[in-house]
Structures are given as structure tokens and as C-alpha cells.
């Protein structure tokens, strides 16, 4: 048996789990996997994001997670078609083409792909 780490799962703060569930399913295309009194799990394309119930917005506003994706442009088009107003993906100095989404509680999702050289 190999000692290994197969994946990472971000756990973000949510001020309202129902609102987070609606945003991630309706606007970002995730599926709600579980919702409890103080915890939410959503998934999409093999990726999961977990949320814990929090009453301090500053925590969420100072939190982010990075999701590697094959096409930021395709996600930009999907998310804007779902009603989000977003800046288009941009190539950053670290050679990643990135799309930024801020959820209703202030969590920053950075979706990125390697930029063409």
C-alpha cells in the first residue's frame, strides 16, 4: 500500500447553507450532495467543495480556493449564461489563465488553466 494523498477538498465558510447551495447549484452547475444543520457538500465533475456554517462574514471574505480547469472560457460562458456578471478570464503574470468568482458570502473561487506559452 502506497502512502499518498489523492485529492484536496476546500472547506469554505457559509453564512447561510441554503443560500450557498442555491448559488453553487443554480449559478455554477454543482450538485448538492449533502446538507445538514451546519454542513454542506456540493460536487461537480469529480470535484467537491464543503461548507461549514459560520456567522462571521470576514472569514469568508478572506478565504479562497483554486480549482484547476481545462477551459476558463467555457466556464465563463456557462456561468454568464446562468446569470453571473463576471470579468472574462485573464492571463496572470504566473502564466495561468484565470477566472474569478466571488460567492454571496465573499469566498473567492479562482478557476485556472495553464496559459499558452
N, C-alpha and C positions, 0 to 999 in steps of 0.2 A: 504494500500500500504506500503510495506516494504522499508526502506531506505537501499540500498545495492549497491555494485559495482560488476558487472557481469564479467568484463574482463579488462585486460590492453592491450594496443596496443603500442609497441615501435615505436617511430618515429626517424629514423636514417638519418644521413646526406648522401647525394649523390652528387658527383662531376659531374655526368652525368646520368640523369634518364634513358635514353635509355640503357646505359651500365648496370646499376643496374637491369633494367627489364630483360635484356637478361641473366644475371648471375643467378638471382633468379628463373627464369622460366626454363632455359636450364640446369643449374647445380644442382639446389636444388628442382626442381619439383613444384614450386609455380605457381599460375595462376595470370596473370596480371588482376587486377580488374579495374584500372583507371590510366591513365597517363594524366597529364596536363603540362602546361609550367613549373611549379615549384613544382609539387607534384606527387607522385607515390604511388599506393596501390597494394600490392600483398597478396595472401592468399593461404593457404594450410591446409586441414584437420580442418577447423574451426578457424585457427589462422590467424591473419593479421599482416603484417609489413607495416608501412608507411615510406615514404622517402620525405625529403624536399631538394630542390636544394640548394647547398652550394658551395662556392668557396674556402673554407679553408680546405685542407686535414687534418690538425691537429685535427680538430673537430671530423671527422670520426675516425681517428686513436686513439682517446681517448674515444671512445664510444663502449659500448657492450650491448647485451641483452641476457636474459636467456630464453630458451624455454624448458619446461618440455616435455619429450617424453617417450613413452613406451619402445623403443628399440634403444639405440645409435648404437648398432652393425648393425641393419638392415639399419639405415640411413647411416652409414659409408659405407656399401656395396653398397647401391644405389648411393651415391654421388661419390664414386670412380669409379663406372661403368659409371657415367656421365662425367668422365674425371678429377675430382678433385684429387689432391695429398694431402692426409691428414694423420696425425698421427692417429693410431687407438684409440678408446675410452679407457680411463684410469680411475681407481677409485681414487678419490681425498681424502685428509685427512678428508674432511667434509662428507664422506660417500655417495658421489654422483659419479656415473659413467658418465663421460662427454666426449663429442666430440666437438672439437673446429673448427670453420670455420671462416676464415677471408675473407671478400668480397673484390672486386677490389679496393675499396676506403679506406679500413682499418678498417671497422666496424667488431668487433668480435662477432660472434654468439656462445654462449655456449649452447649446447644441452645436457640436463642431465636427468638421471633417478636415482631413489634410488638404491644404491648398495646393494647386498645381504649382510646380516649381517655375 
